[in-house]
Amino acid sequence: MTHKGHGAGSPARERERWATRMGLILAMAGNAIGLGNFLRFPVQCAQNGGGVFLIPYFTALILMGIPLMWVEWAMGRYGGQFGHSTTPGMFHRLWANPIAKYLGALGIFIPFCVTVYYLYIESWTLAYSFFSMSGSYFGISEFGEMSAFLSGFQGKMSNHYFPSIAPAYFFFLVTLAVNIWILLGGVSRGIERLANIALPLIYLFGIILLIRVITLGAPDPLHPEQNAASGFAFMWRPDYSRLSDVKVWLAATGQIFFTLSLGFGAIQTYASYLSKKDDLVAGGLTTACMNEVAEVGLGGSIAIPATVAFFGLAQTAQIASGGSFDLGFFAMPMVFQRLPFGQAFGTFWFLLLFLAGITSSVGLLQPLMAFLQEELKFTRRQAAWVVGLALFFFAQPVILFLKYGFLNEMDFWIGTLGPVSLAAIEVILFMWIFGSRRAWQEIHRGAHFTVPRIFIPVVKYVTPAFLVVLLFIWFSQEGLRVLSMEGVPAENQPYIWFARFLILGILFGVVALIYLASRRGSYSPHHSTRH
């Protein structure tokens, strides 16, 4: 569905819109619900004390996550009223300064750059759904061998499981093609239709797996203490002695930040297709609640209790310490092998991951799609092909140089520091430069209930201060180490430099596109007006 906006001195132009209110909510939830809900959250929870992790987690959700969600929804809808679906145009409208649109480059650069490596990880989940269905990894009973299976598939090594990278490359191409095919359908016929199908399936597969986990009991009669109930107790029974640990608070806040897709630029693009009458207060709250049900109610409640039931609390914590992939790609496949109908449950698990991944990846690609269509006047088909070819080109080093730490380097600078930086900028622009009074009015335009007024000082003072502190701590603790390549083998360092230059190259490319759009008059006062 489209609607027309008329600009002074410009012809009528069409902008896309969501076909239904439910489609919007599902698409927004799909953008938030991703691999982090089912892979990163269980690991973060297990690494940081289980139940005690949830206290700062829900505190951060209320004080930072939901308020920031409202800010991004309001900012997106406000920009959409002027015909801008991306942050360069939105920032330009919030702050009448030539530099504003270039600060907004982060809202296109970050989501596209994340997708460059996220898409490859997403393709692993599709591949593993086939491996589960066919029983390819069944019979592997050691973590070392399960790691070798994944490494062989990824192309990190050639072994008897996978003599070449060809299978991984095939699934990457399929995943890329599916993403572009969805983008070709546009907002309502592509992204919204995907969300209408994928979100119910994610919850269905999740509930099936959750029921199976609840009914596990104690799988090993010799170790009755290893059971699903112990896993749930670990998740929901806090160890208050760890509540004073700053690292637990930082980890919990970081997880809230990433699980809601805050600071990526995609929420603003989705919200730009709203009308003035849409209730973004209820919409933002509903999106956050749906995400939390998927993350805590399904993601954590499947992976952690299942792993505890088969391997015990101590080994679960040890597995989680290995990183985000170990629970999902090592422990869970070994769990499925020990269950009746394990191939079916494994297929459900990895299809769930794939669906969660693809609803996020199309959301991350939509800002660049919207920019090319609105600011550079590409057709939807032209934009989709440009995005697809750019993704294919930039993903090659991620695929080929994975074993040299290429993906991890990109993830740190883009997936960790990038969103926090963008969120800090947008909060300052919206609450300080645009003004908290106008921001309050914009958030409540069309709303059916009022946000508590404590929201204003929290978002105006607490949120930006916290984001700046978070940036400083992350950079001082991890950034300097990463920047100096501490502990990086000498043979990996040229590839790490390549990753950094690639990141900078993509950023400069986005800035150049914004400059080109500006020269063409995209950000002039008469380019577009409210619809």
C-alpha positions as MATLAB code, in Angstrom:
seq = 'MTHKGHGAGSPARERERWATRMGLILAMAGNAIGLGNFLRFPVQCAQNGGGVFLIPYFTALILMGIPLMWVEWAMGRYGGQFGHSTTPGMFHRLWANPIAKYLGALGIFIPFCVTVYYLYIESWTLAYSFFSMSGSYFGISEFGEMSAFLSGFQGKMSNHYFPSIAPAYFFFLVTLAVNIWILLGGVSRGIERLANIALPLIYLFGIILLIRVITLGAPDPLHPEQNAASGFAFMWRPDYSRLSDVKVWLAATGQIFFTLSLGFGAIQTYASYLSKKDDLVAGGLTTACMNEVAEVGLGGSIAIPATVAFFGLAQTAQIASGGSFDLGFFAMPMVFQRLPFGQAFGTFWFLLLFLAGITSSVGLLQPLMAFLQEELKFTRRQAAWVVGLALFFFAQPVILFLKYGFLNEMDFWIGTLGPVSLAAIEVILFMWIFGSRRAWQEIHRGAHFTVPRIFIPVVKYVTPAFLVVLLFIWFSQEGLRVLSMEGVPAENQPYIWFARFLILGILFGVVALIYLASRRGSYSPHHSTRH';
ca = [
       0.000    0.000    0.000;
       1.323    3.446   -0.787;
       0.279    6.969   -0.051;
       1.106   10.235   -1.751;
       2.918   13.228   -0.380;
       2.897   16.581   -2.134;
       5.845   18.903   -1.907;
       5.979   22.576   -2.687;
       7.429   22.874   -6.133;
       7.789   19.090   -6.531;
       5.576   16.500   -8.140;
       3.522   14.043   -6.146;
       5.571   11.115   -5.008;
       4.597    7.810   -3.517;
       5.889    6.400   -0.274;
       5.336    2.923    0.990;
       3.255    2.151    4.046;
       2.399   -0.824    6.179;
      -0.740   -2.593    4.973;
      -2.045   -3.395    8.470;
      -1.409   -2.405   12.070;
      -0.689   -6.026   12.980;
       1.750   -6.314   10.092;
       3.637   -3.296   11.413;
       3.884   -4.744   14.934;
       5.022   -8.133   13.632;
       7.593   -6.506   11.328;
       8.940   -4.358   14.166;
       9.083   -7.393   16.444;
      10.745   -9.396   13.673;
      13.374   -6.690   13.301;
      14.139   -6.956   17.031;
      13.851  -10.747   17.338;
      17.030  -12.141   15.831;
      19.853  -14.555   16.452;
      20.801  -12.602   19.578;
      17.572  -13.693   21.289;
      18.339  -17.378   20.933;
      22.153  -17.467   20.780;
      23.531  -14.410   22.597;
      21.009  -14.088   25.449;
      21.384  -17.637   26.861;
      25.168  -17.246   26.784;
      25.086  -13.836   28.489;
      22.675  -15.132   31.112;
      24.763  -18.257   31.823;
      28.011  -16.269   31.944;
      26.636  -13.697   34.376;
      24.988  -15.676   37.127;
      21.643  -16.726   35.683;
      18.860  -15.238   37.807;
      20.910  -12.309   39.078;
      21.511  -11.263   35.462;
      17.770  -10.741   34.979;
      17.544   -8.050   37.668;
      19.723   -5.464   35.864;
      18.382   -6.837   32.571;
      14.769   -5.866   33.319;
      15.896   -2.655   35.041;
      17.680   -1.622   31.845;
      14.647   -2.637   29.786;
      12.390   -0.256   31.737;
      14.810    2.656   32.193;
      16.590    2.577   28.829;
      15.235    0.020   26.380;
      11.574    1.000   26.166;
      12.196    4.791   26.356;
      14.791    4.533   23.560;
      12.329    2.461   21.555;
       9.804    5.329   21.801;
      12.476    7.858   20.801;
      13.382    5.896   17.665;
       9.745    5.308   16.705;
       8.988    9.029   17.134;
      12.097   10.124   15.272;
      11.278    7.769   12.396;
       7.672    8.890   12.071;
       8.719   12.539   12.240;
      11.225   12.058    9.419;
       8.659   10.156    7.379;
       6.352   13.179    7.451;
       8.973   14.965    5.351;
       9.529   12.050    3.001;
      12.702   10.764    4.698;
      12.940    7.117    5.754;
      16.589    7.178    6.827;
      18.553    8.949    9.538;
      20.435   11.430    7.280;
      17.149   13.096    6.346;
      15.729   12.705    9.860;
      18.771   14.271   11.520;
      18.671   17.048    8.916;
      15.075   17.830    9.988;
      15.916   17.662   13.695;
      18.956   19.928   13.446;
      19.372   22.630   10.787;
      23.114   22.131   10.494;
      24.955   20.833    7.403;
      26.776   18.232    9.499;
      23.534   16.635   10.759;
      22.889   14.547    7.654;
      26.442   13.189    7.751;
      26.011   12.114   11.380;
      22.964   10.269   10.069;
      25.260    8.251    7.791;
      25.673    5.868   10.750;
      22.000    4.867   10.408;
      22.691    3.461    6.927;
      26.304    2.366    7.402;
      25.785    0.368   10.621;
      22.842   -1.822    9.539;
      24.339   -2.559    6.112;
      27.787   -3.308    7.543;
      26.286   -5.612   10.188;
      24.391   -7.498    7.476;
      27.650   -8.061    5.565;
      28.671  -10.618    8.216;
      25.299  -11.338    9.845;
      24.032  -12.859    6.601;
      26.788  -15.481    6.642;
      25.905  -16.501   10.216;
      22.237  -16.573    9.221;
      23.090  -18.991    6.408;
      24.650  -21.397    8.936;
      21.283  -21.761   10.658;
      19.606  -22.649    7.360;
      22.328  -25.214    6.657;
      22.034  -26.739   10.132;
      18.281  -27.139    9.726;
      19.093  -29.388    6.757;
      21.874  -31.125    8.698;
      19.376  -31.816   11.498;
      16.733  -33.099    9.108;
      19.245  -35.439    7.446;
      21.026  -36.388   10.664;
      24.401  -35.228    9.291;
      25.886  -34.468   12.714;
      24.179  -37.349   14.501;
      26.756  -39.707   15.998;
      29.091  -36.885   17.090;
      29.294  -37.170   20.869;
      32.285  -34.955   21.732;
      32.375  -31.154   21.835;
      35.721  -31.152   20.045;
      34.265  -33.125   17.162;
      31.153  -30.940   17.037;
      33.473  -27.935   16.847;
      35.379  -29.617   14.010;
      32.076  -30.224   12.193;
      31.203  -26.498   12.357;
      34.759  -25.400   11.490;
      34.832  -27.711    8.490;
      31.508  -26.353    7.287;
      32.625  -22.731    7.766;
      35.767  -23.366    5.741;
      38.128  -22.774    8.661;
      39.669  -26.163    7.955;
      39.315  -29.032    5.521;
      38.338  -32.266    7.245;
      36.441  -35.481    6.686;
      33.156  -33.731    7.469;
      33.587  -31.022    4.830;
      36.501  -31.194    2.380;
      35.716  -27.703    1.017;
      33.778  -24.510    1.716;
      31.338  -25.253   -1.124;
      28.349  -26.259    1.101;
      28.691  -23.101    3.213;
      28.971  -20.975    0.098;
      25.866  -22.582   -1.376;
      23.780  -21.832    1.724;
      25.136  -18.269    1.791;
      23.995  -17.713   -1.803;
      20.553  -19.162   -1.023;
      20.216  -16.920    2.046;
      21.321  -13.855    0.069;
      18.838  -14.651   -2.718;
      15.946  -15.056   -0.257;
      16.755  -11.723    1.415;
      16.853   -9.874   -1.903;
      13.665  -11.579   -3.074;
      11.869  -10.319    0.044;
      13.236   -6.789   -0.446;
      11.964   -6.817   -4.024;
       8.457   -7.136   -2.601;
       8.786   -3.835   -0.778;
       7.554   -2.941    2.687;
       4.020   -4.338    2.647;
       4.348   -7.135    0.079;
       7.823   -8.227    1.123;
       8.828   -7.441    4.702;
       5.303   -7.376    6.147;
       4.308  -10.650    4.460;
       7.498  -12.274    5.753;
       6.723  -11.094    9.295;
       3.122  -12.361    9.071;
       4.463  -15.850    8.308;
       7.778  -15.943   10.193;
       6.755  -14.527   13.576;
       3.941  -17.048   14.234;
       6.293  -19.864   13.140;
       9.048  -18.621   15.465;
       6.667  -18.719   18.420;
       5.191  -22.063   17.319;
       8.588  -23.770   16.987;
       9.698  -22.127   20.223;
       6.672  -23.346   22.171;
       7.100  -26.899   20.812;
      10.739  -26.918   21.911;
       9.910  -25.328   25.273;
       7.286  -27.983   26.027;
       9.838  -30.679   25.189;
      12.402  -29.075   27.495;
       9.894  -28.818   30.359;
       9.124  -32.535   30.010;
      12.794  -33.614   29.957;
      12.966  -34.479   33.644;
      16.379  -35.979   34.513;
      17.667  -37.599   31.283;
      20.576  -39.331   33.060;
      19.398  -41.579   35.939;
      22.949  -41.586   37.334;
      22.792  -37.793   37.738;
      19.293  -36.923   38.984;
      20.509  -33.433   39.942;
      20.937  -32.708   36.224;
      17.419  -31.840   35.140;
      15.465  -29.116   33.403;
      14.112  -27.840   36.732;
      17.685  -27.077   37.828;
      18.145  -25.061   34.654;
      14.997  -23.030   35.270;
      16.048  -22.497   38.898;
      19.417  -21.210   37.708;
      17.612  -18.724   35.438;
      15.081  -17.484   37.977;
      16.740  -17.885   41.408;
      19.111  -14.901   41.809;
      22.448  -15.111   43.583;
      22.224  -11.680   45.198;
      25.915  -11.695   46.098;
      26.706  -10.972   42.426;
      24.319   -8.035   42.201;
      27.128   -5.593   43.036;
      29.252   -6.862   40.133;
      29.497   -4.005   37.609;
      30.239   -6.449   34.782;
      26.833   -8.107   35.275;
      25.087   -4.723   34.942;
      27.076   -3.798   31.852;
      26.399   -7.181   30.228;
      22.672   -6.972   30.994;
      22.357   -3.418   29.683;
      24.314   -4.290   26.559;
      22.021   -7.241   25.904;
      18.894   -5.069   26.206;
      20.444   -2.595   23.834;
      21.191   -5.166   21.155;
      18.143   -7.355   21.551;
      15.799   -4.436   20.815;
      17.918   -3.396   17.788;
      18.420    0.065   19.262;
      20.953    2.311   17.569;
      20.935    0.427   14.270;
      18.773    2.788   12.207;
      16.267    0.118   11.178;
      13.556    1.033   13.692;
      13.530    4.609   12.412;
      13.119    3.398    8.825;
      10.226    1.102    9.744;
       8.590    3.881   11.800;
       8.905    6.357    8.910;
       6.056    4.523    7.162;
       3.663    5.349   10.026;
       0.996    8.032    9.828;
       0.405   10.799   12.384;
      -2.565    8.900   13.788;
      -0.615    5.742   14.627;
      -0.083    5.078   18.332;
       3.663    4.629   18.658;
       3.565    4.478   22.474;
       1.505    1.294   22.402;
       3.336    0.043   19.323;
       6.797    0.445   20.840;
       5.710   -1.178   24.100;
       4.091   -4.115   22.282;
       7.220   -4.647   20.180;
       9.439   -4.688   23.271;
       7.122   -7.144   25.058;
       7.028   -9.516   22.077;
      10.805   -9.422   21.915;
      11.127  -10.244   25.619;
       8.744  -13.196   25.334;
      10.895  -14.560   22.515;
      14.179  -13.893   24.316;
      13.517  -14.776   27.947;
      10.434  -16.962   27.578;
      11.762  -18.992   24.645;
      15.451  -18.370   23.901;
      16.776  -18.617   27.441;
      14.154  -21.105   28.587;
      15.066  -23.587   25.838;
      18.851  -23.470   25.608;
      19.834  -23.123   29.279;
      17.525  -25.757   30.907;
      18.156  -28.241   28.057;
      21.927  -27.900   28.379;
      21.795  -28.112   32.190;
      19.633  -31.252   31.991;
      22.205  -33.099   29.883;
      25.511  -31.569   30.968;
      24.953  -30.019   34.411;
      25.301  -26.444   35.676;
      29.101  -26.355   35.791;
      29.580  -27.593   32.233;
      26.792  -25.326   30.955;
      28.669  -22.308   32.336;
      31.880  -23.639   30.780;
      30.195  -24.110   27.395;
      28.753  -20.590   27.570;
      32.208  -19.147   28.264;
      33.256  -20.298   24.776;
      31.080  -17.695   23.048;
      27.677  -17.156   21.471;
      27.876  -20.084   19.052;
      28.801  -22.825   21.512;
      25.389  -23.302   23.133;
      23.481  -23.036   19.848;
      25.754  -24.948   17.472;
      27.632  -27.313   19.816;
      25.522  -28.109   22.890;
      22.041  -28.086   21.333;
      22.935  -30.500   18.464;
      24.334  -32.901   21.067;
      21.111  -32.552   23.079;
      18.961  -33.341   20.043;
      20.890  -36.555   19.415;
      19.824  -37.849   22.819;
      16.113  -37.153   22.309;
      13.472  -39.281   20.584;
      12.593  -37.537   17.309;
      15.759  -35.505   17.777;
      16.079  -34.793   14.066;
      12.675  -33.084   14.077;
      13.478  -31.026   17.181;
      16.846  -30.050   15.714;
      15.147  -28.948   12.510;
      12.663  -26.845   14.505;
      15.503  -25.219   16.480;
      17.597  -24.188   13.493;
      14.591  -23.160   11.378;
      13.538  -20.978   14.295;
      17.024  -19.410   14.254;
      16.881  -18.894   10.487;
      13.462  -17.231   10.616;
      14.612  -14.992   13.469;
      17.723  -14.144   11.489;
      15.998  -13.281    8.221;
      13.349  -11.049    9.818;
      16.259   -9.059   11.261;
      18.461   -9.025    8.162;
      15.770   -7.606    5.854;
      15.142   -4.932    8.471;
      18.837   -4.070    8.543;
      18.923   -3.792    4.747;
      15.799   -1.624    4.449;
      17.544    1.679    5.412;
      19.898    1.423    2.420;
      17.005    0.327    0.208;
      14.934    3.327    1.328;
      17.835    5.742    0.855;
      18.516    4.587   -2.696;
      14.828    4.802   -3.597;
      13.952    8.110   -1.928;
      17.117   10.171   -2.065;
      18.756    8.838   -5.256;
      15.514    7.942   -7.102;
      16.340    4.285   -7.771;
      13.444    1.993   -8.552;
      12.802   -0.743   -5.995;
      14.242   -3.373   -8.355;
      17.359   -1.302   -9.038;
      17.861   -0.692   -5.316;
      17.444   -4.388   -4.484;
      20.001   -5.437   -7.102;
      22.500   -2.806   -5.939;
      22.085   -3.902   -2.317;
      22.380   -7.565   -3.291;
      25.524   -7.066   -5.367;
      27.121   -4.902   -2.668;
      26.349   -7.539   -0.050;
      27.799  -10.294   -2.210;
      30.974   -8.305   -2.883;
      31.661   -7.185    0.694;
      30.790  -10.589    2.198;
      33.571  -12.370    0.289;
      36.379  -11.522    2.744;
      34.071  -12.402    5.663;
      33.568  -15.874    4.182;
      37.104  -16.485    2.955;
      38.987  -14.998    5.911;
      36.743  -16.169    8.752;
      39.524  -18.204   10.375;
      41.707  -15.106   10.615;
      39.232  -13.231   12.826;
      37.791  -11.050   10.054;
      34.161  -11.453   11.185;
      34.974  -10.874   14.866;
      36.840   -7.663   14.054;
      33.891   -6.300   12.086;
      31.460   -7.328   14.799;
      33.360   -5.472   17.513;
      33.586   -2.124   15.751;
      30.219   -2.262   13.990;
      28.017   -4.475   16.163;
      29.330   -3.287   19.531;
      30.554    0.298   19.362;
      28.495    1.409   16.349;
      24.944    1.161   17.762;
      25.882    2.742   21.101;
      27.452    5.669   19.252;
      24.391    6.191   17.038;
      22.013    5.924   19.995;
      23.956    8.546   21.946;
      23.865   10.918   18.953;
      20.154   10.445   18.282;
      19.151   10.952   21.926;
      21.130   14.200   22.103;
      19.630   15.409   18.822;
      16.057   14.464   19.714;
      15.945   15.463   23.388;
      18.357   18.416   23.451;
      18.495   20.017   19.988;
      14.997   19.181   18.759;
      13.855   19.769   22.348;
      12.302   17.592   25.032;
       8.973   19.439   24.853;
       8.602   18.860   21.110;
       9.887   15.311   21.538;
       7.227   14.666   24.194;
       4.510   15.968   21.854;
       5.774   13.893   18.932;
       5.835   10.701   20.999;
       2.261   11.238   22.178;
       0.811   12.219   18.802;
      -1.954    9.630   18.252;
      -1.217    7.869   21.567;
      -4.058    6.404   23.615;
      -2.218    6.630   26.923;
       0.427    8.927   28.370;
       3.961    7.929   29.178;
       4.942    8.794   32.796;
       6.654   12.193   32.852;
       9.699   10.672   34.541;
      10.516    9.597   30.974;
      11.726   13.117   30.104;
      14.569   13.479   32.649;
      15.508    9.804   32.289;
      15.963    9.989   28.518;
      17.326   13.541   28.527;
      19.945   13.060   31.244;
      20.322    9.446   32.378;
      20.243    7.684   28.994;
      22.877    9.792   27.171;
      25.124    9.796   30.252;
      24.841    6.036   30.529;
      25.535    5.539   26.823;
      28.636    7.727   26.981;
      29.881    5.858   30.065;
      29.142    2.541   28.355;
      31.116    3.652   25.305;
      34.026    4.761   27.464;
      34.134    1.547   29.491;
      33.838   -0.714   26.460;
      36.532    1.184   24.612;
      38.875    1.366   27.597;
      38.414   -2.313   28.487;
      38.158   -3.841   25.031;
      38.709   -1.162   22.397;
      42.347   -0.415   23.213;
      43.115   -4.132   23.348;
      41.391   -4.724   20.009;
      42.939   -1.628   18.437;
      46.459   -2.681   19.455;
      45.742   -6.286   18.307;
      46.749   -7.617   21.703;
      47.034  -11.397   21.511;
      46.353  -11.484   17.749;
      48.705  -13.902   15.924;
      51.048  -12.193   13.471;
      49.592  -14.119   10.520;
      46.104  -12.745   11.334;
      47.072   -9.075   11.559;
      47.017   -8.263    7.812;
      43.443   -9.587    7.664;
      42.463   -7.507   10.708;
      43.797   -4.397    8.968;
      41.866   -5.402    5.858;
      38.666   -5.607    7.942;
      39.280   -2.113    9.325;
      39.931   -0.625    5.901;
      36.803   -2.345    4.568;
      34.736   -0.806    7.375;
      36.151    2.653    6.680;
      35.639    2.176    2.940;
      31.944    1.355    3.401;
      31.538    4.362    5.719;
      33.153    6.723    3.207;
      30.973    5.234    0.484;
      27.799    6.007    2.459;
      29.011    9.551    3.177;
      29.682   10.014   -0.553;
      26.153    8.858   -1.393;
      24.716   11.353    1.101;
      26.826   14.101   -0.455;
      25.521   13.104   -3.902;
      21.925   13.134   -2.640;
      22.533   16.552   -1.080;
      23.897   17.930   -4.360;
      20.738   16.693   -6.054;
      18.617   18.652   -3.593;
      17.339   15.801   -1.427;
      17.822   17.828    1.754;
      16.684   21.212    0.451;
      13.638   22.837    2.124;
      11.453   22.204   -0.927;
      12.480   18.612   -1.557;
       9.615   17.163    0.454;
       6.921   18.226    2.867;
       4.641   16.598    5.360;
       2.119   14.130    4.049;
];
